[in-house]
Amino acid sequence: MPEHISQYKTLNQRRYHLRHWGAEDAPLMVLLHGWMDSSATFQFMVENLRQAWHVVAPDWRGFGDSQWNEGSYYFPDYLADLDDLLTQLSPKQPVRLLGHSMGAMIAGIYAGVRPERIDRLALVEGFGLNATRPAEAPGRYARWLRETQSDIGYEAMVDARQVADKLRGRNPLLSDERAQWLAAELTRPTENGVIYRADPRQKMVNPVLYRLEEAMACWRRITAPVLWVMGEHPFEHPAVKGVMSTLDERRACFARLSETTIPGAGHMIQWEKPEELAQAVESFMLATL
């Protein structure tokens, strides 16, 4: 698989950066990255695909080299961005779609809202967030109001080496070579060192509570075959601490679900075990109905 080619498109009135791998006349596979990540996250997985594919991965708005919002970020905007992307890439044919983490949550909702647009769906480490209660709303709105009045930013790091060390600290199976490559892709130089490319406002709390019942209603409408891909080691994050204990309830929403667990991997499977992820995803995407 060759190195990627960059392209810029207008999606839902935003300037989006896309990465393309492979020939345009090859079968299409669309990959969606997670929070605080970018399309670069899939480089190692794509390198390990055996068949010829046309792989396309966007940088979500506010990440990578795509346009930032003027204000906060809201989940439905990503659905509209994805809808426009798939309409431009494949207006008449359903699409093979993969999402990781936040990208998987977007893909899962979209596949239920637009079931006719999805041929096969792979959800990698993205099975929804913790259920919330209406009583949490006042505190969430209050926190959001405080953050809208704050100066949110990143502290500059000395160089990409420092970033690479942080990535390896969180992802022990990530090789040093790959960590350095990712560090360069996820940051940009400043006068004081390097800083993350992502919009700092992506760190603001979402004022709208996550509604698990709504997500489940969307999942029930998915008609495509679905693959869940999990790392062996659970994701240690407060937003998903209750997800693993409710997996049975969530998996019951999918009519055509299969699952695979990648041994040794944590949340960032595409960094730590890209060879195994590529094999699992490709086998699923090529399977006959």
Backbone as JSON, one array per atom type, in Angstrom:
{
  "sequence": "MPEHISQYKTLNQRRYHLRHWGAEDAPLMVLLHGWMDSSATFQFMVENLRQAWHVVAPDWRGFGDSQWNEGSYYFPDYLADLDDLLTQLSPKQPVRLLGHSMGAMIAGIYAGVRPERIDRLALVEGFGLNATRPAEAPGRYARWLRETQSDIGYEAMVDARQVADKLRGRNPLLSDERAQWLAAELTRPTENGVIYRADPRQKMVNPVLYRLEEAMACWRRITAPVLWVMGEHPFEHPAVKGVMSTLDERRACFARLSETTIPGAGHMIQWEKPEELAQAVESFMLATL",
  "N": [[0.84, -1.19, 0.0], [0.69, 2.18, -0.95], [2.14, 5.34, 0.19], [0.13, 7.89, 1.76], [-2.1, 10.18, 0.03], [-2.86, 13.56, 0.28], [-5.9, 15.42, 0.47], [-8.18, 18.12, 0.15], [-11.48, 18.85, 1.0], [-14.75, 20.36, 0.89], [-16.94, 19.8, 3.4], [-20.09, 19.73, 4.65], [-20.04, 22.53, 4.91], [-17.52, 22.96, 5.97], [-13.94, 23.06, 5.82], [-12.29, 20.27, 5.06], [-9.69, 17.94, 5.73], [-8.51, 15.13, 4.0], [-7.13, 11.84, 3.93], [-5.92, 9.72, 1.45], [-5.36, 6.4, 0.5], [-4.06, 4.1, -1.85], [-5.49, 3.03, -5.08], [-8.05, 4.84, -6.82], [-9.95, 3.34, -8.13], [-10.11, 0.99, -6.78], [-11.73, -1.21, -4.32], [-13.69, 0.61, -1.95], [-12.95, 1.74, 1.34], [-13.78, 3.36, 4.29], [-12.37, 5.14, 6.95], [-12.62, 6.18, 10.32], [-11.36, 8.32, 12.7], [-10.56, 8.66, 16.27], [-11.16, 10.67, 19.28], [-9.04, 13.48, 19.85], [-7.2, 12.59, 18.05], [-6.11, 11.77, 14.69], [-6.46, 11.34, 11.1], [-4.05, 10.16, 10.52], [-3.68, 8.13, 12.31], [-4.3, 5.65, 11.28], [-2.31, 4.74, 9.61], [-0.45, 2.59, 10.03], [-2.07, 0.33, 10.16], [-3.23, 0.37, 7.62], [-1.0, -0.08, 6.04], [-0.69, -2.77, 6.41], [-2.75, -4.08, 5.16], [-3.79, -6.58, 2.9], [-5.13, -6.85, 0.48], [-5.83, -4.89, -2.48], [-7.01, -1.72, -1.81], [-9.07, 1.21, -1.85], [-8.57, 3.41, 0.43], [-9.96, 5.79, 2.56], [-9.62, 8.4, 4.84], [-10.86, 10.83, 6.95], [-9.76, 13.85, 8.64], [-11.44, 14.69, 11.45], [-13.53, 17.61, 11.93], [-11.85, 20.21, 13.59], [-9.69, 18.66, 14.27], [-6.42, 17.34, 13.42], [-5.65, 18.46, 10.21], [-7.98, 19.68, 9.49], [-10.64, 22.16, 9.32], [-11.27, 24.34, 12.09], [-13.93, 24.84, 14.49], [-15.8, 27.85, 15.25], [-16.78, 27.99, 17.75], [-18.08, 25.84, 20.24], [-18.11, 22.19, 20.0], [-20.33, 19.83, 18.62], [-22.01, 16.72, 18.72], [-23.98, 15.94, 16.65], [-23.09, 17.39, 14.43], [-20.92, 15.96, 13.44], [-22.17, 13.75, 12.38], [-23.52, 14.9, 10.21], [-21.31, 15.81, 8.76], [-20.12, 13.34, 8.09], [-22.16, 12.2, 6.57], [-22.19, 13.89, 4.34], [-19.58, 13.41, 3.41], [-19.68, 10.63, 2.67], [-21.64, 10.76, 0.73], [-20.33, 12.22, -1.24], [-18.13, 10.56, -1.79], [-19.22, 8.04, -2.45], [-21.89, 8.03, -3.94], [-23.95, 6.32, -4.83], [-23.58, 3.71, -3.96], [-23.58, 1.55, -1.07], [-21.33, 1.75, 1.76], [-18.23, 0.42, 3.01], [-17.39, 0.75, 6.29], [-15.36, 1.89, 8.95], [-14.83, 2.68, 12.34], [-12.96, 4.16, 15.0], [-13.07, 4.34, 18.51], [-14.21, 7.47, 19.38], [-14.82, 7.89, 16.7], [-15.99, 5.45, 16.1], [-18.3, 5.58, 17.63], [-19.65, 7.64, 16.34], [-19.94, 6.43, 13.81], [-21.56, 4.22, 14.48], [-24.0, 5.38, 15.31], [-24.67, 6.76, 12.96], [-24.97, 4.63, 11.12], [-27.34, 3.54, 11.96], [-29.13, 5.6, 11.54], [-28.91, 6.08, 8.82], [-29.24, 3.45, 7.45], [-29.22, 2.3, 4.92], [-26.96, 3.23, 3.69], [-24.73, 1.9, 4.5], [-22.59, -0.81, 4.03], [-20.91, -2.69, 5.35], [-19.86, -2.67, 8.75], [-17.39, -1.8, 11.01], [-16.64, -1.55, 14.35], [-14.34, -0.28, 16.39], [-13.2, -0.48, 19.54], [-15.25, 1.26, 20.47], [-18.05, 1.55, 21.85], [-20.04, 3.11, 22.83], [-20.77, 5.46, 25.53], [-20.73, 5.93, 29.15], [-23.92, 5.51, 30.68], [-26.08, 8.27, 31.38], [-27.78, 10.48, 33.76], [-30.72, 12.52, 33.98], [-30.49, 14.27, 36.14], [-27.87, 15.05, 36.16], [-27.63, 17.12, 34.4], [-27.8, 19.99, 35.16], [-25.3, 20.5, 36.45], [-23.56, 19.82, 34.4], [-24.17, 21.71, 32.38], [-23.45, 24.02, 33.78], [-20.69, 23.66, 34.11], [-19.92, 23.75, 31.42], [-20.58, 26.41, 30.77], [-18.72, 27.75, 32.37], [-16.36, 26.94, 31.13], [-16.63, 28.03, 28.57], [-16.01, 30.63, 29.06], [-13.41, 30.6, 29.69], [-9.87, 30.61, 29.03], [-8.85, 28.33, 27.03], [-6.26, 26.13, 26.31], [-3.23, 24.53, 25.04], [-0.28, 23.4, 26.67], [2.91, 24.05, 25.43], [5.18, 21.57, 24.26], [8.55, 20.36, 24.57], [9.71, 19.1, 22.31], [9.08, 16.83, 19.52], [10.03, 14.44, 20.45], [9.46, 14.37, 23.19], [6.71, 14.18, 23.04], [6.45, 11.7, 21.76], [7.46, 10.03, 23.75], [5.45, 10.32, 25.68], [3.31, 9.15, 24.32], [4.18, 6.5, 24.13], [4.3, 5.89, 26.81], [1.61, 5.71, 27.47], [0.81, 3.74, 25.78], [2.09, 0.89, 25.81], [2.91, -1.1, 23.95], [3.52, 0.22, 21.66], [5.88, 0.89, 19.2], [9.07, 2.59, 19.26], [9.81, 3.84, 16.88], [7.37, 4.09, 15.5], [6.02, 5.66, 17.35], [7.44, 8.07, 17.25], [6.88, 8.86, 14.64], [4.08, 9.23, 14.75], [3.99, 11.25, 16.68], [5.03, 13.43, 15.29], [3.02, 13.75, 13.4], [0.78, 14.41, 14.9], [1.27, 16.85, 16.03], [2.29, 20.32, 15.78], [4.88, 22.68, 14.92], [5.94, 25.31, 17.15], [6.97, 28.53, 18.47], [7.96, 27.87, 20.93], [8.45, 25.16, 20.95], [6.67, 22.26, 20.34], [3.18, 21.74, 19.63], [-0.08, 20.35, 20.13], [-2.04, 19.58, 17.23], [-4.81, 19.64, 17.33], [-7.86, 21.47, 17.94], [-7.97, 23.32, 20.89], [-10.46, 23.69, 22.1], [-11.75, 21.35, 21.78], [-11.41, 20.02, 24.09], [-13.3, 20.93, 25.81], [-16.13, 20.32, 27.93], [-18.95, 18.44, 26.83], [-22.03, 20.0, 26.63], [-24.38, 18.65, 26.32], [-25.89, 15.82, 27.56], [-24.83, 12.39, 27.29], [-26.97, 10.1, 25.87], [-27.79, 7.02, 26.38], [-29.99, 5.4, 25.75], [-30.94, 6.55, 23.39], [-28.81, 6.09, 21.65], [-28.87, 3.28, 21.59], [-31.35, 2.87, 20.38], [-30.78, 3.74, 17.82], [-28.79, 1.87, 17.09], [-30.32, -0.44, 16.89], [-31.52, -0.18, 14.47], [-29.68, -0.72, 12.55], [-28.8, -2.41, 9.64], [-26.69, -3.61, 8.37], [-23.99, -6.05, 8.48], [-22.09, -6.19, 11.5], [-18.98, -5.67, 13.08], [-17.47, -5.96, 16.16], [-14.49, -4.83, 17.54], [-12.21, -5.42, 20.02], [-9.68, -4.47, 22.38], [-7.5, -6.48, 24.37], [-6.93, -5.44, 26.87], [-8.8, -3.49, 29.04], [-10.1, -0.19, 28.42], [-9.0, 2.45, 30.27], [-10.72, 4.9, 31.28], [-12.63, 7.6, 32.56], [-15.04, 8.2, 31.21], [-15.92, 5.87, 30.08], [-16.04, 3.94, 32.0], [-18.16, 2.4, 32.93], [-19.01, 0.96, 30.79], [-18.11, -1.65, 30.03], [-19.38, -3.32, 31.82], [-21.94, -3.35, 30.92], [-22.06, -4.51, 28.46], [-23.49, -6.7, 27.4], [-26.13, -5.81, 27.26], [-25.82, -3.8, 25.38], [-24.73, -5.13, 23.11], [-26.9, -6.69, 22.39], [-28.46, -5.07, 20.88], [-27.66, -5.17, 18.26], [-28.36, -6.66, 15.25], [-26.87, -8.31, 13.59], [-24.22, -9.24, 14.6], [-20.74, -9.71, 15.1], [-17.76, -10.53, 16.93], [-14.39, -9.74, 17.92], [-11.39, -10.11, 19.76], [-8.33, -8.5, 20.26], [-5.38, -9.88, 21.16], [-3.28, -8.75, 23.81], [-3.49, -6.05, 23.15], [-4.3, -2.62, 23.88], [-6.42, 0.24, 24.16], [-5.7, 1.71, 21.86], [-5.57, 0.09, 19.38], [-4.88, 0.17, 16.69], [-2.39, 1.31, 16.73], [-0.83, -0.29, 18.41], [-1.21, -2.99, 17.68], [-1.34, -3.21, 14.76], [-1.05, -5.01, 12.65], [-2.55, -7.3, 13.34], [-5.05, -6.11, 13.63], [-5.54, -5.2, 11.02], [-5.76, -7.66, 9.68], [-8.04, -8.8, 10.91], [-10.03, -6.9, 10.3], [-9.95, -6.81, 7.51], [-10.64, -9.44, 6.8], [-13.28, -9.48, 7.73], [-14.46, -7.41, 6.19], [-14.31, -8.49, 3.66], [-15.82, -10.76, 3.74], [-18.38, -12.98, 2.6], [-21.91, -12.51, 2.32]],
  "CA": [[0.0, 0.0, 0.0], [1.55, 3.37, -1.03], [1.92, 6.41, 1.16], [-1.15, 8.56, 1.53], [-2.21, 11.43, -0.71], [-3.74, 14.48, 0.97], [-6.9, 16.12, -0.32], [-9.06, 18.98, 0.92], [-12.85, 18.92, 0.5], [-15.73, 21.04, 1.73], [-17.95, 18.89, 3.92], [-21.01, 20.41, 5.57], [-19.57, 23.91, 5.03], [-16.23, 23.0, 6.65], [-12.81, 22.6, 5.02], [-11.85, 18.99, 5.63], [-8.52, 17.25, 5.18], [-8.67, 13.68, 3.84], [-6.01, 11.02, 3.47], [-6.27, 8.63, 0.53], [-4.36, 5.38, 0.21], [-4.47, 3.17, -2.89], [-6.08, 3.53, -6.32], [-9.44, 5.24, -6.68], [-10.85, 2.33, -8.7], [-10.13, -0.18, -5.89], [-12.86, -1.16, -3.38], [-13.6, 1.71, -1.0], [-13.11, 1.56, 2.78], [-13.67, 4.65, 4.96], [-11.89, 4.98, 8.33], [-12.94, 7.35, 11.13], [-10.49, 8.33, 13.89], [-11.13, 8.99, 17.55], [-10.94, 11.97, 19.9], [-7.64, 13.94, 20.01], [-6.4, 11.81, 17.11], [-6.28, 12.26, 13.33], [-6.45, 10.27, 10.11], [-2.74, 9.5, 10.54], [-3.71, 7.0, 13.24], [-4.54, 4.39, 10.57], [-1.23, 4.46, 8.67], [0.18, 1.28, 10.23], [-3.06, -0.68, 9.79], [-3.37, 0.38, 6.16], [0.21, -0.71, 5.49], [-0.76, -4.22, 6.58], [-3.84, -4.66, 4.37], [-3.22, -7.44, 1.85], [-5.8, -6.61, -0.8], [-5.83, -3.5, -2.95], [-8.16, -0.96, -1.36], [-9.03, 2.67, -1.83], [-8.87, 3.76, 1.81], [-10.11, 7.23, 2.78], [-9.8, 8.75, 6.25], [-10.87, 12.29, 7.2], [-9.53, 14.47, 9.95], [-12.68, 15.33, 11.88], [-13.44, 19.05, 12.19], [-11.17, 20.51, 14.85], [-8.56, 17.76, 14.48], [-5.52, 17.23, 12.28], [-5.54, 19.64, 9.35], [-9.31, 20.15, 9.11], [-11.02, 23.46, 9.86], [-11.78, 24.41, 13.45], [-15.16, 25.58, 14.72], [-15.65, 29.13, 15.94], [-17.18, 27.79, 19.13], [-18.06, 24.47, 20.75], [-18.3, 21.08, 19.07], [-21.53, 19.07, 18.96], [-22.01, 15.4, 18.08], [-24.71, 15.84, 15.39], [-22.32, 17.95, 13.31], [-20.09, 14.9, 12.86], [-23.06, 12.93, 11.55], [-23.74, 15.62, 8.96], [-20.04, 15.77, 8.03], [-19.95, 11.99, 7.55], [-23.16, 12.02, 5.53], [-21.69, 14.61, 3.16], [-18.4, 12.69, 2.91], [-20.06, 9.4, 1.98], [-22.36, 11.16, -0.48], [-19.35, 12.61, -2.26], [-17.25, 9.44, -2.14], [-19.95, 6.89, -2.98], [-23.28, 8.5, -3.91], [-24.94, 5.32, -5.19], [-23.3, 2.41, -3.36], [-23.28, 1.55, 0.36], [-19.9, 1.88, 2.04], [-17.58, -0.28, 4.12], [-17.05, 1.83, 7.22], [-14.72, 1.52, 10.22], [-14.56, 3.78, 13.25], [-12.26, 3.85, 16.25], [-13.39, 5.16, 19.66], [-15.22, 8.46, 19.03], [-15.22, 7.62, 15.32], [-16.89, 4.3, 16.11], [-19.59, 6.02, 18.15], [-20.29, 8.37, 15.24], [-20.3, 5.47, 12.78], [-22.65, 3.39, 14.94], [-25.24, 6.16, 15.23], [-24.96, 7.03, 11.55], [-25.42, 3.41, 10.47], [-28.74, 3.34, 12.3], [-29.91, 6.68, 10.95], [-28.84, 5.88, 7.37], [-28.83, 2.05, 7.29], [-29.04, 1.95, 3.51], [-25.68, 3.75, 3.21], [-23.62, 1.13, 5.06], [-22.5, -2.2, 3.58], [-20.34, -3.4, 6.49], [-19.48, -1.7, 9.76], [-16.47, -2.27, 12.04], [-16.55, -0.63, 15.48], [-13.12, -0.62, 17.12], [-13.1, 0.19, 20.84], [-16.19, 2.36, 20.53], [-19.35, 0.91, 22.08], [-20.85, 4.06, 23.58], [-20.25, 6.0, 26.78], [-21.53, 5.62, 30.32], [-25.25, 6.08, 30.74], [-26.18, 9.45, 32.23], [-29.07, 10.74, 34.38], [-31.11, 13.93, 33.81], [-30.05, 15.08, 37.28], [-26.51, 15.53, 35.9], [-27.66, 18.21, 33.43], [-27.44, 21.33, 35.66], [-23.86, 20.58, 36.66], [-22.87, 19.77, 33.1], [-24.33, 23.02, 31.74], [-22.67, 25.01, 34.54], [-19.28, 23.48, 33.76], [-19.74, 24.23, 30.04], [-20.57, 27.87, 30.81], [-17.42, 28.18, 32.9], [-15.31, 26.68, 30.15], [-16.76, 28.97, 27.45], [-15.44, 31.91, 29.5], [-12.01, 30.36, 30.05], [-8.88, 30.55, 27.96], [-8.44, 26.92, 26.94], [-5.14, 25.94, 25.4], [-2.27, 23.47, 25.34], [1.09, 23.8, 26.99], [3.87, 23.59, 24.43], [6.16, 20.58, 24.69], [9.89, 20.71, 24.1], [9.88, 18.62, 20.94], [8.3, 15.62, 19.21], [10.55, 13.35, 21.26], [8.69, 14.37, 24.42], [5.38, 13.67, 22.69], [6.6, 10.27, 21.5], [7.61, 9.35, 25.04], [4.13, 10.29, 26.3], [2.51, 8.16, 23.6], [4.65, 5.16, 24.51], [3.92, 5.67, 28.2], [0.2, 5.32, 27.52], [0.6, 2.59, 24.89], [3.37, 0.2, 25.99], [3.3, -1.92, 22.8], [3.85, 1.09, 20.54], [7.32, 0.94, 18.98], [9.62, 3.94, 19.3], [9.77, 4.39, 15.53], [6.0, 4.5, 15.22], [5.67, 6.75, 18.26], [8.03, 9.3, 16.73], [6.13, 9.23, 13.44], [2.8, 9.74, 15.2], [4.21, 12.51, 17.38], [5.18, 14.47, 14.28], [1.75, 13.93, 12.72], [-0.25, 14.93, 15.81], [1.69, 18.15, 16.55], [2.85, 21.31, 14.85], [5.91, 23.45, 15.61], [5.68, 26.68, 17.62], [8.2, 29.19, 18.9], [8.43, 27.27, 22.18], [8.56, 23.71, 20.83], [5.59, 21.72, 19.52], [1.88, 21.77, 20.28], [-1.03, 19.49, 19.43], [-2.76, 20.2, 16.12], [-6.24, 19.7, 17.6], [-8.41, 22.66, 18.54], [-8.08, 23.15, 22.35], [-11.86, 23.67, 22.53], [-12.22, 19.97, 21.79], [-11.32, 19.54, 25.47], [-14.44, 21.41, 26.59], [-17.16, 19.34, 28.21], [-20.14, 18.53, 26.0], [-23.13, 20.37, 27.51], [-25.51, 17.73, 26.11], [-25.6, 14.52, 28.16], [-24.9, 11.21, 26.44], [-28.22, 9.37, 26.13], [-27.57, 5.65, 25.94], [-31.21, 4.86, 25.14], [-31.02, 7.03, 22.02], [-27.81, 5.35, 20.88], [-29.35, 1.92, 21.41], [-32.43, 2.91, 19.39], [-30.13, 3.81, 16.5], [-28.12, 0.59, 16.82], [-31.32, -1.45, 16.54], [-31.94, 0.02, 13.09], [-28.59, -1.07, 11.65], [-29.07, -3.62, 8.86], [-25.43, -4.18, 7.89], [-23.19, -6.83, 9.43], [-21.27, -5.34, 12.37], [-17.88, -6.3, 13.8], [-16.87, -5.28, 17.3], [-13.09, -5.17, 17.78], [-11.81, -4.98, 21.35], [-8.37, -4.81, 22.87], [-7.54, -7.37, 25.53], [-6.85, -4.66, 28.11], [-9.88, -2.5, 29.03], [-9.76, 1.22, 28.32], [-9.13, 3.09, 31.58], [-11.12, 6.3, 31.12], [-13.87, 7.8, 33.32], [-16.24, 8.27, 30.36], [-16.35, 4.54, 29.65], [-15.78, 2.99, 33.08], [-19.29, 1.51, 33.12], [-19.43, 0.34, 29.52], [-17.82, -3.08, 29.98], [-20.36, -4.06, 32.63], [-23.24, -3.34, 30.24], [-21.86, -4.92, 27.07], [-24.55, -7.61, 26.94], [-27.27, -4.97, 26.9], [-25.48, -3.07, 24.16], [-24.57, -6.04, 21.97], [-28.21, -7.21, 22.02], [-29.09, -4.13, 19.94], [-27.15, -5.39, 16.9], [-28.99, -7.85, 14.7], [-25.9, -9.15, 12.87], [-23.0, -8.84, 15.29], [-19.65, -10.61, 15.42], [-16.79, -9.87, 17.79], [-13.05, -10.28, 18.02], [-10.53, -9.45, 20.72], [-6.93, -8.52, 19.84], [-4.55, -10.17, 22.35], [-2.2, -7.84, 24.17], [-3.72, -4.66, 22.77], [-5.12, -1.73, 24.67], [-7.43, 1.01, 23.42], [-5.18, 2.14, 20.55], [-5.22, -1.16, 18.7], [-4.26, 0.48, 15.39], [-0.99, 1.64, 16.97], [-0.11, -1.35, 19.1], [-1.33, -4.26, 16.98], [-1.94, -2.89, 13.46], [-1.08, -6.19, 11.78], [-3.7, -8.12, 13.73], [-6.27, -5.37, 13.32], [-5.73, -5.24, 9.57], [-6.22, -8.99, 9.3], [-9.42, -8.98, 11.38], [-10.92, -6.0, 9.57], [-10.01, -7.2, 6.09], [-11.42, -10.68, 6.71], [-14.67, -9.11, 7.9], [-14.93, -6.6, 5.07], [-14.35, -9.3, 2.44], [-16.66, -11.94, 3.94], [-19.62, -13.02, 1.83], [-23.1, -12.44, 3.15]],
  "C": [[0.88, 1.24, 0.0], [1.29, 4.34, 0.1], [0.65, 7.17, 0.81], [-0.99, 9.77, 0.62], [-3.21, 12.31, 0.02], [-4.69, 15.15, -0.01], [-7.72, 16.99, 0.63], [-10.41, 19.06, 0.22], [-13.69, 19.78, 1.43], [-16.81, 20.04, 2.11], [-18.81, 19.67, 4.91], [-20.5, 21.8, 5.94], [-18.29, 24.04, 5.85], [-15.15, 22.48, 5.72], [-12.2, 21.38, 5.72], [-10.59, 18.49, 4.93], [-8.78, 15.76, 5.16], [-7.34, 13.06, 3.47], [-6.57, 9.91, 2.58], [-5.07, 7.68, 0.42], [-4.92, 4.48, -0.92], [-5.16, 3.85, -4.07], [-7.56, 3.82, -6.14], [-10.42, 4.2, -7.22], [-10.87, 1.03, -7.88], [-11.35, -0.09, -4.97], [-12.64, -0.13, -2.28], [-13.79, 1.24, 0.44], [-12.85, 2.91, 3.45], [-13.37, 4.42, 6.43], [-12.08, 6.29, 9.1], [-12.17, 7.31, 12.45], [-11.24, 8.78, 15.13], [-10.74, 10.37, 18.05], [-9.45, 12.24, 20.12], [-6.68, 13.17, 19.1], [-6.53, 12.46, 15.73], [-6.26, 11.07, 12.38], [-5.13, 9.52, 10.06], [-2.72, 8.24, 11.38], [-3.8, 5.66, 12.52], [-3.38, 3.98, 9.65], [-0.7, 3.03, 8.81], [-0.8, 0.15, 9.87], [-3.16, -0.78, 8.28], [-2.18, -0.29, 5.5], [0.14, -2.23, 5.52], [-1.98, -4.86, 5.91], [-3.25, -5.42, 3.19], [-3.85, -7.2, 0.49], [-5.63, -5.15, -1.19], [-7.14, -2.83, -2.52], [-7.96, 0.51, -1.71], [-9.51, 3.06, -0.43], [-8.91, 5.28, 1.93], [-10.37, 7.48, 4.26], [-9.8, 10.27, 6.39], [-10.26, 12.63, 8.54], [-10.85, 15.11, 10.34], [-12.47, 16.83, 12.07], [-12.8, 19.29, 13.56], [-10.01, 19.6, 15.17], [-7.68, 17.75, 13.24], [-5.43, 18.54, 11.53], [-6.9, 20.1, 8.84], [-9.65, 21.45, 9.85], [-11.57, 23.34, 11.28], [-13.14, 25.1, 13.46], [-14.84, 26.94, 15.34], [-16.0, 28.99, 17.42], [-17.08, 26.34, 19.52], [-18.29, 23.45, 19.63], [-19.47, 20.22, 19.56], [-21.62, 17.82, 18.09], [-22.78, 15.37, 16.76], [-23.98, 16.42, 14.18], [-21.46, 16.88, 12.64], [-20.93, 13.98, 11.99], [-23.29, 13.59, 10.19], [-22.47, 15.65, 8.11], [-19.84, 14.42, 7.36], [-20.93, 11.75, 6.41], [-22.71, 12.69, 4.23], [-20.49, 13.89, 2.56], [-18.8, 11.45, 2.11], [-20.86, 9.69, 0.71], [-21.41, 11.53, -1.59], [-18.49, 11.44, -2.7], [-17.99, 8.32, -2.87], [-21.45, 7.21, -2.99], [-24.31, 7.41, -4.15], [-24.76, 3.97, -4.49], [-23.09, 2.52, -1.85], [-21.8, 1.33, 0.6], [-19.46, 0.93, 3.14], [-16.98, 0.77, 5.04], [-16.44, 1.27, 8.5], [-14.54, 2.78, 11.05], [-13.83, 3.3, 14.48], [-12.69, 4.84, 17.32], [-14.48, 6.17, 19.31], [-15.73, 8.23, 17.61], [-16.17, 6.44, 15.22], [-18.26, 4.7, 16.64], [-20.36, 6.82, 17.1], [-20.78, 7.39, 14.18], [-21.49, 4.63, 13.19], [-23.99, 4.11, 14.89], [-25.63, 6.38, 13.78], [-25.53, 5.8, 10.85], [-26.85, 3.06, 10.81], [-29.65, 4.39, 11.7], [-29.99, 6.54, 9.43], [-28.43, 4.42, 7.08], [-28.56, 1.65, 5.85], [-27.69, 2.39, 2.96], [-24.49, 2.89, 3.64], [-23.69, -0.33, 4.61], [-21.99, -3.11, 4.7], [-19.76, -2.37, 7.44], [-18.59, -2.36, 10.81], [-16.34, -1.19, 13.11], [-15.4, -1.07, 16.37], [-13.08, 0.2, 18.41], [-14.02, 1.41, 20.92], [-17.61, 1.85, 20.65], [-20.27, 1.8, 22.9], [-20.16, 4.5, 24.87], [-21.1, 5.52, 27.96], [-22.92, 6.22, 30.18], [-25.26, 7.28, 31.69], [-27.61, 9.58, 32.78], [-29.43, 12.22, 34.18], [-30.63, 14.82, 34.94], [-28.64, 15.63, 37.09], [-26.5, 16.79, 35.05], [-27.27, 19.57, 34.01], [-25.94, 21.5, 35.86], [-23.09, 20.59, 35.36], [-22.98, 21.13, 32.38], [-23.49, 24.08, 32.45], [-21.19, 24.89, 34.2], [-19.0, 24.01, 32.36], [-19.7, 25.75, 30.0], [-19.24, 28.41, 31.34], [-16.33, 28.04, 31.84], [-15.41, 27.61, 28.94], [-16.14, 30.32, 27.78], [-13.96, 31.78, 29.86], [-11.12, 30.37, 28.82], [-8.31, 29.14, 27.92], [-7.31, 26.79, 25.93], [-4.29, 24.77, 25.82], [-0.97, 24.09, 25.79], [2.02, 23.22, 25.93], [4.81, 22.57, 25.06], [7.49, 20.85, 23.99], [10.06, 20.33, 22.64], [9.05, 17.36, 20.75], [8.79, 14.42, 20.01], [9.77, 13.24, 22.57], [7.29, 13.81, 24.17], [5.43, 12.16, 22.48], [6.72, 9.48, 22.8], [6.27, 9.26, 25.77], [3.25, 9.23, 25.64], [2.9, 6.74, 24.0], [4.31, 4.85, 25.97], [2.49, 5.2, 28.34], [-0.08, 4.05, 26.73], [1.89, 1.77, 24.84], [3.84, -0.61, 24.78], [3.66, -1.09, 21.58], [5.37, 1.19, 20.4], [7.79, 2.39, 18.98], [9.55, 4.6, 17.93], [8.37, 4.9, 15.19], [5.57, 5.66, 16.11], [6.22, 8.08, 17.75], [7.29, 9.79, 15.49], [4.78, 9.85, 13.82], [2.95, 11.1, 15.89], [4.34, 13.66, 16.4], [3.86, 14.77, 13.59], [0.71, 14.62, 13.6], [0.08, 16.31, 16.35], [2.12, 19.07, 15.42], [3.88, 22.15, 15.62], [5.41, 24.83, 16.03], [7.01, 27.29, 18.03], [8.8, 28.51, 20.12], [8.57, 25.76, 22.13], [7.51, 23.17, 19.88], [4.3, 21.74, 20.34], [0.92, 20.91, 19.47], [-1.77, 20.27, 18.34], [-4.23, 20.43, 16.44], [-6.63, 21.04, 18.23], [-8.53, 22.44, 20.05], [-9.52, 23.09, 22.84], [-12.48, 22.28, 22.42], [-12.16, 19.38, 23.21], [-12.49, 20.0, 26.33], [-15.47, 20.3, 26.79], [-18.32, 19.53, 27.24], [-21.32, 18.9, 26.91], [-24.33, 19.43, 27.4], [-25.12, 16.35, 26.65], [-25.68, 13.41, 27.13], [-26.13, 10.4, 26.84], [-28.1, 7.96, 25.54], [-28.81, 5.08, 25.25], [-31.35, 5.32, 23.69], [-30.02, 6.29, 21.13], [-28.3, 3.93, 20.59], [-30.49, 1.86, 20.39], [-31.87, 2.99, 17.97], [-29.47, 2.49, 16.14], [-29.11, -0.47, 16.35], [-31.77, -1.33, 15.07], [-30.85, -0.32, 12.08], [-28.93, -2.39, 10.95], [-27.8, -4.31, 8.38], [-24.81, -5.11, 8.92], [-22.25, -5.91, 10.2], [-20.2, -6.19, 13.05], [-17.45, -5.4, 14.94], [-15.42, -5.76, 17.44], [-12.68, -4.57, 19.12], [-10.35, -5.33, 21.62], [-8.5, -5.68, 24.11], [-7.6, -6.59, 26.83], [-7.89, -3.54, 28.07], [-9.33, -1.07, 29.03], [-10.02, 1.89, 29.66], [-9.44, 4.58, 31.39], [-12.46, 6.49, 31.82], [-15.13, 7.76, 32.46], [-16.76, 6.9, 29.96], [-16.2, 3.49, 30.76], [-16.93, 2.02, 33.31], [-19.71, 0.74, 31.89], [-19.25, -1.17, 29.55], [-18.84, -3.9, 30.76], [-21.74, -4.11, 31.98], [-23.12, -3.79, 28.79], [-22.97, -5.83, 26.56], [-25.78, -6.83, 26.5], [-27.03, -4.25, 25.59], [-25.38, -4.0, 22.96], [-25.92, -6.6, 21.5], [-28.93, -6.3, 21.02], [-28.72, -4.42, 18.49], [-27.66, -6.72, 16.36], [-27.97, -8.82, 14.1], [-24.49, -8.82, 13.38], [-22.02, -10.0, 15.4], [-18.61, -9.82, 16.2], [-15.42, -10.54, 17.68], [-12.26, -9.45, 19.02], [-9.08, -9.6, 20.28], [-6.04, -8.73, 21.06], [-3.46, -9.13, 22.55], [-2.48, -6.38, 23.94], [-4.52, -3.92, 23.83], [-6.1, -0.99, 23.78], [-6.97, 1.36, 22.01], [-4.67, 0.93, 19.77], [-4.48, -0.87, 17.4], [-2.81, 0.93, 15.52], [-0.22, 0.43, 17.47], [-0.1, -2.67, 18.36], [-1.96, -4.05, 15.59], [-2.02, -4.09, 12.53], [-2.31, -7.05, 12.06], [-5.02, -7.42, 13.42], [-6.56, -5.39, 11.83], [-6.28, -6.58, 9.13], [-7.68, -9.2, 9.69], [-10.4, -8.15, 10.56], [-11.06, -6.45, 8.12], [-10.81, -8.48, 5.92], [-12.92, -10.4, 6.82], [-15.21, -8.37, 6.68], [-15.07, -7.42, 3.79], [-15.28, -10.5, 2.56], [-17.92, -11.85, 3.09], [-20.8, -13.05, 2.78], [-23.72, -13.81, 3.31]]
}
